[in-house]
Amino acid sequence: MTKRDIQSQHRQSLLGFFWILAPVIINSLIWLFLNGSGVVNVNIPGGIPYPVFVIVGTTLWNIFAEAVQSPINSVNAGRAIISKINFPKEALLMKGLYTTLFNLAIKMIPVVAILIVYQVVPSWSLLLYPFYIVALTLFAFAIGLIITPLGLIYTDISKVLTTGIPFLMYLTPVVYAAPRVGVFKILFKINPLTYLINDTRNTLVGMEAQSLVFTVILTAVSIIVLLIGLVIFRKSMPIVIEKIAG
């Protein structure tokens, strides 16, 4: 199912897999242009080149956004068959997760390229990068899964995700560092993605991870939420199918 889904998305596209990279590249170019033209003046701690900061941050955010929407999008895409064919509905969730992981591998291409161009040498903390990527993906997928049953019944949920995720990006240190004063400092501080995004980026640019214990705890919570979400998903699917078929 994953192979068929990926092939169907890119078979009739002239640019093919480029469209996986397009959101990252376009969003990064916008912020690089704004910073270069002086419209926004961004100070990045640790001496990280701003293009590296932006491209890595935007890539990580895109991974999070896709993983959050993956469960509901995958099941929505299978609406035509879930009420007609008897098969484990969890297969749709796995299809979405596998597609997200495939896209993640493609999205790492510009990250590796920008690190080489700016000669950023990772340190030993690079060994933690796989763990942080797993933590980020699990956290996002668990959120998406827990709201999927409700989202299948009410289309408002998908619209809220589509609208809210871009707004949440501006409360996360994706294209600029977390503020040190004011109300936004508090908003950034209570946002768990602040620590995930910062630490994941740090593992790539040679800086130390600052919130490893927090990430371990958050990953454990994400696994628990994921298991609860699977139970809710399995129990609610007969009701969802009945409403879809009706």
N, C-alpha and C positions, 0 to 999 in steps of 0.2 A: 504493500500500500504506500509506503514511504517513497519507494523508487518510482512508482507510477505517478505519485503526486508531484515529485520534483521534476520528472520528465515532462508532465503535462503543463507545468508552469512555464517552462523555458523552451519547449520544443518549437513553438512558432514565434519566438522572440529573436530579433536580429542581434541584440546585445547579450542575450542569454543570462549567464550568472552575474553580469554587471549590475543587474537590477537588485541583487542582494546587497551590493556595496553602495548603491546609489544614495540611500538615505544617509549613510554615514558620511560619504564624500560631500554631498550637497550641504548638509548641515554644518560640517566642519569648514567648508569654504566660506559660508556666510559669516561665521564668527571670525575666521581669519581675516576676511575683508573688513569687517567692522573694527577689529583691533588694529589692522594695518592702516586704516584710514583715519584713525583717531576718534571715531565715533564712540567707541568704548575703550577704556584703558584698564587692562587687566593685569594685576600683579600676581605672579605665581610664586609661591614659596618653594624653597629648595633648589632654585635655579633651573627648573625644568623648562626647556624651550616651549613657548606657547603652542606652536603647531603640534608638538608631541602631546602636550597636555590635552589639547582639544580633540585630536584624532583618537587617542586612546580612550578618553572619557566618553566621547560620542559613540564609539564602538561598544563600550561596555553598557551604555544606556540602551543602545539599540538591541543588544542581547537581552537585557532585562525586559524591555517593552515587548519584544517578540515572545519571550517565554511566558509572560503574564497572559497574553492574548491567545497563546497556542492551544490550551485545552478547549476553550469555547469556540474558537475558529475551526478547529479540527472536527469537533462534533457537529457544528453547524454545517460544515462541508459534507458531512455524511448523513444529513437529514433524509435524503432520498432513499437510503438503504436501511437505516436503523429500524424502521417500522415494517420492513418487508423481508429482511433476511435475519435469521437467527444466528448471531455470532457474538463473541465477547465484546461488549462495547468499549472495554478498556483498550482494545486494539486501536481505536481512534485516538485515544490519549497518547498512546505510545507512538503512533504515526506522527502526531504533532511534535512530540519531544524529539524524535529522531530527526525530523526536518529542521527543528531549531538547532540541534547539534551540528547538522550538516552545514547550515547557514553560518553558524558560529565559526567553523573552520575556514569558510570563505572570507568572513569578515576580518579574520586575523591577518590577511594579506597586507592591507594598507598599514596595519599596526607594525608589522615586521619591517615593512618598507621605510616608514618614517623613523623608526629606531635606527636603522642602518644609515639613512641620509644624515641624521643629526648625530650619528656616532654615540648613541646612548648605550652605555655598557651596563647590563644588568648585574646585580650582585648575587650573593647566595640566596637572597629572598626570592629569586626567580623560582626556586624549588616549591615555594608556596603558591605560585600562580595557579596550577591546576586545582588546588583545593579551593581557592577563592572563586574561580570560575564556576566550579561545582556548587559552591555555597550560593553564589548569585543566581544561578539558574534554578536551583532547588527552591530558593526563597520566592522567586518570581512564579515558578510553576505551581507551587503550593497555593499561592494567592489566587492564581487563575483557576485552579481546580476547585477550590472551596466555593467559588461563586458561579461555577459553570452550570450546575442544575438550575439555579434561579435565572441565569442568563439565557438558557435555552427556552424558558417560558416567557420571559420579558425581554424584548429586544433593547429596552432602555439600558440594560447593563452593558451591552457592547458599546453603545453610544457614549456612556459615561466613561468607559475605559479609553475609547478613542479620543475623547475630549480631555480627560483628566491626566493621562500619562504625559503629554507634552507640557502641561502646566507643572506637573510634579518635577519635571526635569530642572526647572528654574529654582526649585527648592533643594537641589542636589548639586554638589560640586562637579558638574560635568564639564562646563565650558568656562567656569571661573571658580576661584577658591571660595571656601566658606567664609562668610563675613565674620569679623571679630567683635563687632559691637552691634547693638540694636536688636530689634524684634526678629530680624532674619537670622541672627546668630542663634536664637532660641529654636526657630523653626528648623534650621539645619541640624542643630544638635539632637533634636528628638526624632529626626528622620534616620532610620536604620540604614538607608541607602547611602547616606553620607559616609559611613564607616566602610561599607562594602566597596563602594566605588573608589574611595581614596586609597584603601589598602590594596585593592586589586591593581590599580594603576601604579602604586608604589613598588609592587613586586616586579614590574616591568622596567622601571626607570632607575633601578639601583638604589631605591630608598627603602628604609625598614618599614615593615608593617606595624601600625600603631595600635590596632584593635583586634589582635588575634583571638584573645579570650572571648571577646564579644561575638566574633564571627563564629567561633566554635559553638557557643550557646545558641546563637541565631540559627545555625545549621541544624542543631538538634531539635529546636522548636519547629523548624521548617519540615523536618522529617515527620514529626508527630502530626502536624497540620496536614501534611500530604497523606498520611495513613487515614486520618479522619475524613479527609476529602474523598478518598477512594471509597470508603464505606458509604458516605453520603451519596456519592455518584452512583454506586451500584444499587442502593436502595431506592433512589429517586428515579432511575431511568425508566421503570415501567410506567410511572406517572407521566414523565416527560413524553414518552413514546405515545401514550394514550392521547395527550393533548395535541401532539404534532399530527397524529393520524386523524384526530377529530377536526 
